[in-house]
């Protein structure tokens, strides 16, 4: 299969959100021609200064591009974009390539691949590991499922947006690997939140605790930046809490289908869900706030300060 390069490929990008925008921007800055579509037109317009063009519909985009990328928030959104008479598949040219980068259930990727094949379109599930800052720097990790020839042909695209990319196997393999990775991501964040609450509860200075934790070998690279942001009480979304919550649901569906037990994941999901109930658009690291709340950290710190003050006062009186 012919390699997809900036010189011979017209890219269409559907879904210009937290991850889609920096990925599409990097492709534009590296010389690829990119036409963008988002239900919220203003999001697609953010690519105009970088040379991007705007499509008024999915049908227009897919009919004018030979490589389609999508980065959407849910299985329902993906199925809606690709299916139906106004969808991407129905309006794409035979021989077009689709790189769906959405986090979806593996069966959804398989369903899309079958539908695309019937219409002469080859679909790869190419899922993403990494948050917004990694996408901005081109440091993502990608997991691919589908036809290996198509995957290899897309290497020029992958090199622009990722530092590592792996082919996993048949359709749905990329989606499965993403759920495996996000299992660790969600559990790891919950473990960190518990450890932080424990240290604070025991009287450690919060800032010093976070600084030291970030220097230890037990904190994964994906979590290091979260500690620095927590130090500033910055929980603005890089990977939104609601998307981690959605991914937990996909993980449990997959676990039930294959008969896997997930007790630690269940515990992490419960805390994630409680924090999501606050109704704020926060990063998934906001489970730190939930654990601090449950541990009554502020109350404990106040009590410790009072106790230390009472111990110090006789000493001061004797001086």
BABALUM-560391 format. One record per residue (C-alpha): z, y, x; residue number from 1; residue in three letters. Coordinates in steps of 0.1 Angstrom, whole numbers, plus 2048, in hexadecimal, padded with zeros to 3 digits. Layout:
<sites>
[site [Z Y X] NUM Ala]
...
</sites>
This chain:
<sites>
[site [800 800 800] 1 Unk]
[site [7F7 823 80C] 2 Unk]
[site [815 837 81A] 3 Unk]
[site [821 853 805] 4 Unk]
[site [820 872 81B] 5 Unk]
[site [821 898 815] 6 Unk]
[site [7FC 899 81B] 7 Unk]
[site [7F1 87F 801] 8 Unk]
[site [80C 87F 7E7] 9 Unk]
[site [814 895 7C9] 10 Unk]
[site [838 891 7BF] 11 Unk]
[site [847 896 79D] 12 Unk]
[site [86D 899 79A] 13 Unk]
[site [880 894 77A] 14 Unk]
[site [8A4 89E 778] 15 Unk]
[site [8AE 8BC 78D] 16 Unk]
[site [8D3 8B8 78C] 17 Unk]
[site [8EF 8B4 7A5] 18 Unk]
[site [8DC 89C 7BB] 19 Unk]
[site [8B8 8A2 7AF] 20 Unk]
[site [8B7 8C6 7B9] 21 Unk]
[site [8C0 8C2 7DE] 22 Unk]
[site [8AA 8A3 7E1] 23 Unk]
[site [88C 8B5 7D2] 24 Unk]
[site [893 8D4 7E7] 25 Unk]
[site [893 8BF 807] 26 Unk]
[site [872 8B0 7FE] 27 Unk]
[site [862 8D2 7F8] 28 Unk]
[site [870 8E0 818] 29 Unk]
[site [861 8C2 82B] 30 Unk]
[site [83E 8C9 81D] 31 Unk]
[site [83B 8B3 7FE] 32 Unk]
[site [82B 8C1 7DF] 33 Unk]
[site [845 8BE 7C3] 34 Unk]
[site [842 8C5 79E] 35 Unk]
[site [863 8C5 78C] 36 Unk]
[site [86F 8BF 769] 37 Unk]
[site [892 8C2 759] 38 Unk]
[site [89C 8C6 735] 39 Unk]
[site [8AE 8E6 741] 40 Unk]
[site [890 8F9 74F] 41 Unk]
[site [8A6 911 762] 42 Unk]
[site [8B1 8F3 779] 43 Unk]
[site [88C 8EC 781] 44 Unk]
[site [886 910 788] 45 Unk]
[site [89F 910 7A4] 46 Unk]
[site [884 8FE 7B8] 47 Unk]
[site [86A 919 7B4] 48 Unk]
[site [875 92D 7D4] 49 Unk]
[site [86F 90D 7E8] 50 Unk]
[site [84B 909 7DB] 51 Unk]
[site [853 8F2 7BE] 52 Unk]
[site [83F 8F2 79E] 53 Unk]
[site [84C 8EE 77B] 54 Unk]
[site [840 8D4 761] 55 Unk]
[site [844 8DC 73D] 56 Unk]
[site [849 8B8 733] 57 Unk]
[site [84D 895 741] 58 Unk]
[site [82A 88D 735] 59 Unk]
[site [81B 8AA 748] 60 Unk]
[site [82E 8A1 768] 61 Unk]
[site [826 87C 768] 62 Unk]
[site [801 882 761] 63 Unk]
[site [7FD 89A 77E] 64 Unk]
[site [811 887 799] 65 Unk]
[site [80C 866 7AB] 66 Unk]
[site [830 861 7B5] 67 Unk]
[site [84C 868 79C] 68 Unk]
[site [871 86B 7A6] 69 Unk]
[site [88D 86D 78D] 70 Unk]
[site [8B2 873 791] 71 Unk]
[site [8C2 871 76E] 72 Unk]
[site [8E6 86E 761] 73 Unk]
[site [8E4 84F 74B] 74 Unk]
[site [8D1 830 741] 75 Unk]
[site [8C9 841 720] 76 Unk]
[site [8BA 85F 732] 77 Unk]
[site [8A5 849 748] 78 Unk]
[site [898 833 72C] 79 Unk]
[site [88F 852 718] 80 Unk]
[site [87C 863 734] 81 Unk]
[site [867 844 73D] 82 Unk]
[site [862 835 71A] 83 Unk]
[site [84D 840 6FC] 84 Unk]
[site [82C 851 6F8] 85 Unk]
[site [838 871 708] 86 Unk]
[site [84A 85F 724] 87 Unk]
[site [842 85C 749] 88 Unk]
[site [833 839 747] 89 Unk]
[site [81B 840 72B] 90 Unk]
[site [80D 85F 73C] 91 Unk]
[site [80D 853 760] 92 Unk]
[site [7ED 848 772] 93 Unk]
[site [7E9 823 77A] 94 Unk]
[site [7F5 81E 79E] 95 Unk]
[site [80F 838 79C] 96 Unk]
[site [831 832 7AD] 97 Unk]
[site [853 839 79D] 98 Unk]
[site [872 83D 7B2] 99 Unk]
[site [88F 83D 799] 100 Unk]
[site [8AE 849 7AC] 101 Unk]
[site [8C5 849 78D] 102 Unk]
[site [8E5 834 78D] 103 Unk]
[site [8DE 81C 770] 104 Unk]
[site [8E6 7F8 766] 105 Unk]
[site [8D0 7E0 77A] 106 Unk]
[site [8C1 7D2 75A] 107 Unk]
[site [8B5 7F5 751] 108 Unk]
[site [8A2 7F6 772] 109 Unk]
[site [893 7D4 76C] 110 Unk]
[site [889 7DF 749] 111 Unk]
[site [878 7FE 757] 112 Unk]
[site [866 7EA 772] 113 Unk]
[site [858 7D2 758] 114 Unk]
[site [84D 7EF 741] 115 Unk]
[site [83D 801 75E] 116 Unk]
[site [82B 7E2 76A] 117 Unk]
[site [81A 7DE 748] 118 Unk]
[site [80C 801 74C] 119 Unk]
[site [801 7FD 771] 120 Unk]
[site [81F 811 77E] 121 Unk]
[site [835 803 79A] 122 Unk]
[site [85A 80D 796] 123 Unk]
[site [875 80A 7B1] 124 Unk]
[site [89A 80F 7AB] 125 Unk]
[site [8A4 824 7C9] 126 Unk]
[site [8C8 82D 7C4] 127 Unk]
[site [8DC 846 7D7] 128 Unk]
[site [8FD 845 7EB] 129 Unk]
[site [90A 868 7F4] 130 Unk]
[site [915 888 7E4] 131 Unk]
[site [905 8AA 7E1] 132 Unk]
[site [90C 8B6 805] 133 Unk]
[site [8FC 896 813] 134 Unk]
[site [8DE 89B 7FD] 135 Unk]
[site [8DB 8BF 809] 136 Unk]
[site [8DB 8B3 82E] 137 Unk]
[site [8C4 895 828] 138 Unk]
[site [8E0 87D 830] 139 Unk]
[site [8DF 866 812] 140 Unk]
[site [8DE 840 813] 141 Unk]
[site [8C5 82F 7FC] 142 Unk]
[site [8C4 80C 7EC] 143 Unk]
[site [8A2 800 7E0] 144 Unk]
[site [898 7E5 7C8] 145 Unk]
[site [875 7DA 7BD] 146 Unk]
[site [855 7D5 7D1] 147 Unk]
[site [85B 7D7 7F6] 148 Unk]
[site [838 7E3 7FD] 149 Unk]
[site [83E 801 7E7] 150 Unk]
[site [860 807 7F7] 151 Unk]
[site [851 807 81A] 152 Unk]
[site [835 81E 80F] 153 Unk]
[site [84F 838 803] 154 Unk]
[site [860 83A 826] 155 Unk]
[site [853 85D 82D] 156 Unk]
[site [865 869 80D] 157 Unk]
[site [885 856 816] 158 Unk]
[site [886 864 839] 159 Unk]
[site [888 887 82B] 160 Unk]
[site [8A5 881 814] 161 Unk]
[site [8B9 865 824] 162 Unk]
[site [8C7 85A 846] 163 Unk]
[site [8C7 835 83C] 164 Unk]
[site [8B3 821 822] 165 Unk]
[site [8B4 7FD 81A] 166 Unk]
[site [89E 7E5 806] 167 Unk]
[site [8B4 7CD 7F2] 168 Unk]
[site [89C 7B7 7DF] 169 Unk]
[site [88D 7B4 7BC] 170 Unk]
[site [88F 7CE 7A1] 171 Unk]
[site [8B3 7D7 798] 172 Unk]
[site [8BF 7CF 7BB] 173 Unk]
[site [8C2 7F4 7C5] 174 Unk]
[site [8D5 7FB 7A4] 175 Unk]
[site [8EC 7DE 7AB] 176 Unk]
[site [8F4 7E9 7CE] 177 Unk]
[site [8FC 80C 7C2] 178 Unk]
[site [916 7FE 7AA] 179 Unk]
[site [925 7E9 7C6] 180 Unk]
[site [928 809 7DC] 181 Unk]
[site [936 81E 7BF] 182 Unk]
[site [950 804 7B9] 183 Unk]
[site [95E 80B 7DC] 184 Unk]
[site [959 830 7D7] 185 Unk]
[site [96E 831 7B7] 186 Unk]
[site [989 81A 7C3] 187 Unk]
[site [98B 82C 7E4] 188 Unk]
[site [990 84E 7D4] 189 Unk]
[site [9AB 840 7BE] 190 Unk]
[site [9BD 830 7DC] 191 Unk]
[site [9BC 852 7EE] 192 Unk]
[site [9C9 864 7D0] 193 Unk]
[site [9E7 84C 7CE] 194 Unk]
[site [9EE 84F 7F3] 195 Unk]
[site [9ED 875 7F1] 196 Unk]
[site [A05 875 7D3] 197 Unk]
[site [A1C 85E 7E6] 198 Unk]
[site [A1D 874 805] 199 Unk]
[site [A24 893 7F1] 200 Unk]
[site [A3E 882 7DC] 201 Unk]
[site [A50 878 7FC] 202 Unk]
[site [A50 89C 808] 203 Unk]
[site [A33 89E 820] 204 Unk]
[site [A21 8C0 822] 205 Unk]
[site [A02 8BD 80D] 206 Unk]
[site [9EA 8CF 824] 207 Unk]
[site [9F7 8BC 843] 208 Unk]
[site [9F5 89B 830] 209 Unk]
[site [9D0 8A1 826] 210 Unk]
[site [9C7 8AD 849] 211 Unk]
[site [9D6 88E 85A] 212 Unk]
[site [9C7 876 840] 213 Unk]
[site [9A4 883 847] 214 Unk]
[site [9A8 87A 86C] 215 Unk]
[site [9B2 856 866] 216 Unk]
[site [99B 838 868] 217 Unk]
[site [9A3 82D 844] 218 Unk]
[site [991 84A 833] 219 Unk]
[site [96D 842 82D] 220 Unk]
[site [953 85D 836] 221 Unk]
[site [94B 862 811] 222 Unk]
[site [96F 86C 80B] 223 Unk]
[site [976 882 829] 224 Unk]
[site [967 8A1 819] 225 Unk]
[site [97B 89C 7FA] 226 Unk]
[site [99C 8A0 80D] 227 Unk]
[site [991 8C2 81B] 228 Unk]
[site [986 8CD 7F8] 229 Unk]
[site [9A7 8C0 7E9] 230 Unk]
[site [9BA 8D5 803] 231 Unk]
[site [9A9 8F4 7F4] 232 Unk]
[site [9AF 8E6 7D0] 233 Unk]
[site [989 8E6 7CD] 234 Unk]
[site [97F 8CB 7B4] 235 Unk]
[site [95D 8DA 7AA] 236 Unk]
[site [944 8BE 7A5] 237 Unk]
[site [930 8AF 7C1] 238 Unk]
[site [931 88D 7B0] 239 Unk]
[site [93E 895 78D] 240 Unk]
[site [95C 882 77F] 241 Unk]
[site [948 87A 760] 242 Unk]
[site [92C 868 774] 243 Unk]
[site [946 853 787] 244 Unk]
[site [954 84B 765] 245 Unk]
[site [932 840 759] 246 Unk]
[site [92C 82B 778] 247 Unk]
[site [94D 819 772] 248 Unk]
[site [93F 80F 750] 249 Unk]
[site [920 801 761] 250 Unk]
[site [935 7EF 77B] 251 Unk]
[site [94A 7DE 75F] 252 Unk]
[site [92A 7D4 74D] 253 Unk]
[site [91C 7C4 76C] 254 Unk]
[site [93E 7B3 774] 255 Unk]
[site [93F 7A4 751] 256 Unk]
[site [91B 798 754] 257 Unk]
[site [921 785 774] 258 Unk]
[site [946 77B 76E] 259 Unk]
[site [956 791 789] 260 Unk]
[site [97B 79C 787] 261 Unk]
[site [981 7C1 78E] 262 Unk]
[site [9A6 7C8 78C] 263 Unk]
[site [9A7 7E5 7A5] 264 Unk]
[site [988 7F5 795] 265 Unk]
[site [999 7F3 773] 266 Unk]
[site [9B7 806 780] 267 Unk]
[site [9A1 821 791] 268 Unk]
[site [98D 824 771] 269 Unk]
[site [9AC 82A 75C] 270 Unk]
[site [9B7 848 771] 271 Unk]
[site [993 855 773] 272 Unk]
[site [991 854 74D] 273 Unk]
[site [9B3 866 748] 274 Unk]
[site [9A8 882 75F] 275 Unk]
[site [986 885 74D] 276 Unk]
[site [99A 88A 72C] 277 Unk]
[site [9A4 8AD 73A] 278 Unk]
[site [981 8B7 730] 279 Unk]
[site [978 8CA 750] 280 Unk]
[site [958 8C5 765] 281 Unk]
[site [969 8B9 785] 282 Unk]
[site [961 8A4 7A3] 283 Unk]
[site [96B 87F 7A2] 284 Unk]
[site [985 888 7BD] 285 Unk]
[site [999 89A 7A1] 286 Unk]
[site [9AB 878 79C] 287 Unk]
[site [9C1 887 7B8] 288 Unk]
[site [9CD 8A0 79D] 289 Unk]
[site [9D4 884 785] 290 Unk]
[site [9E9 871 79E] 291 Unk]
[site [9FC 890 7A8] 292 Unk]
[site [A03 897 783] 293 Unk]
[site [A0F 873 77D] 294 Unk]
[site [A25 874 79B] 295 Unk]
[site [A35 895 791] 296 Unk]
[site [A2E 8A2 7B4] 297 Unk]
[site [A36 8C6 7AD] 298 Unk]
[site [A57 8BD 79E] 299 Unk]
[site [A60 8A7 7BC] 300 Unk]
[site [A56 8C2 7D5] 301 Unk]
[site [A6C 8DB 7C2] 302 Unk]
[site [A8A 8C3 7C2] 303 Unk]
[site [A85 8BC 7E8] 304 Unk]
[site [A84 8E1 7F0] 305 Unk]
[site [AA4 8E6 7DC] 306 Unk]
[site [AB5 8C9 7EE] 307 Unk]
[site [AAB 8D6 810] 308 Unk]
[site [AB7 8F9 807] 309 Unk]
[site [AD9 8EB 7FD] 310 Unk]
[site [ADC 8D8 81E] 311 Unk]
[site [AD3 8F6 832] 312 Unk]
[site [AEB 90F 821] 313 Unk]
[site [B0B 902 831] 314 Unk]
[site [AFB 903 853] 315 Unk]
[site [AF0 927 84E] 316 Unk]
[site [B14 92F 842] 317 Unk]
[site [B22 922 863] 318 Unk]
[site [B0C 937 879] 319 Unk]
</sites>
